[in-house]
Amino acid sequence: MEQTIEAIEAEPAARTKEGYVQRFSLSQRMEHLAIMVTFTGLAITGLPQKYASAGLSQWMIMNLGGIELIRFIHRILGFVFTAGALYHAGVIFFSIARRRFKPTIFFSFQDFRDAIAVLRYDLGLSDVHPRFERFDFRQKFEYWGIVFGGIIMLISGFFLMFPVFFTRILPGQAIPVAKVFHSYEGLMAFLVIIIWHLYGAHLEPEKFPGDTTIFTGKISRERMIKEHSLEYERLVKEEREREEKALAEKERIDVKVN
């Protein structure tokens, strides 16, 4: 679990091997793959229910086995998404408990300054591009959008899945409200993925036809320096400190033996 959150600390010598840096651990890549597959399945089975009267929706419902099967698959995927969210939260809490957690994904005032600096750079008002640590402000925005959007989807989804239970403790209006939240948050998440994420991660000129980093876990040293220079400098510093510590320990043992 520690490596899922703090993979940046793992095996620094191997991370810079053959001109590549190991940016994501295996468990992180598996998490991404799981949420990618789950989200795609939820969109395919959810949007036809929202726009059930549309011709394409009716075609999808008919070819996917009917509305009851689509609803069943959607709920199963909802449970899978819930399990993934709980696992991710568990990884974070475990890292915090072990004092291994670094809050590189949290927003800071520097992110707002970076956003303004990037805007000025893109408009040609500045020749200086900001330097980033492990995550830039766009990646943080996307991550927290998934977190808060996921919370909304989970809560509203359980309300819709178990309406009788929840109306025992809440007014009946809670169910249609949950339906509105679930429906439009799902649509917004779909549009963000299609318009924002796919372009930023795969269709951007410098990354086209696709960024394989999240699938291989590796990023080229040149791109790492360009996109995450502060992180790269930290990696090099940590690697040097480890080597110096290992050398000092070896010398201490040699002296003790002799």
Residue, then its C-alpha position, 0 to 999 in steps of 0.5 A: m500500500e505504501q508504494t501505491i501512494e509513495a512510489i516516488e520513493a521506491e528504488p530510485a536507482a532503477r527509476t532512472k535506468e535507460g533514460y526512463v523514470q518509473r513514475f507510477s507503481l504497478s498498483q497505481r497502474m492497476e487502479h487506473l486500469a480498474i477505474m478506466v474500465t469501470f467508468t467506461g462500463l458505467a457510462i455505457t450502461g448509465l447514459p442510455q438510461k438517462y436518455a432512454s427515448a433517444g434512438l441510439s439509447q434504445w439500440m444500445i439497450m436492445n443490443l446489450g440485453g434489455i433494460e433489466l440487464i443493463r440496470f443489473i450490470h450498472r449496479i454491479l459496476g457501481f459496487v466495483f467502483t465503491a470497492g475501488a474507492l474504499y481501497h484508494a482511501g485505505v491506501i491513503f490512510f495506511s500511508i498516513a498512519r505509517r507517516r509515509f504520506k506526502p501531500t503532493i496531490f493537495f492544492s496550495f497557493q502555488d497552484f493558483r500562481d502556476a495557473i496564472a503563469v501558464l495562462r500568461y505563457d500561453l498568451g505570449l505575455s511571458d517567456v517563463h513556464p512554471r515548474f511543477e512537482r509530482f502533480d501540476f494544478r491541472q492534474k490536481f483539479e482532475y483528481w479532486g474532481i474524480v474524488f468529489g464527483g465519485i462521492i456524489m455518485l456513490i451516495s446518490g447511487f445507493f439512494l437510488m439502489f435502496p430507496v425504501f431503506f433511505t426513505r425510512i429515515l429521510p423524506g421521500q423527496a430525497i430519492p428524486v433529488a438523488k436521481v438528479f444528482h446522479s444523472y447530471e454528475g454522471l453526464m458531467a463526468f463523462l464530458v470531462i473525460i471526453i473533452w478534458h482528460l482525453y485531450g490533455a492525456h492523449l490528444e495534446p500535440e506533444k503526447f499524440p497519439g497517446d501517453t503510455t506512462i499510466f500503462t507502463g509506469k515509465i516516463s522519459r527522463e527528458r519529458m520528466i525534466k520538462e513536465h515535472s522538473l521539481e519532482y525530478e530534482r527531488l528524486v535525484k537528491e533523494e537518490r544521492e542521499r541514499e547512496e551517501k547513506a549506504l556508503a557511510e554505512k558500508e564504511r562504518i561496517d568496514v571500520k567495525v570489522n577491521 
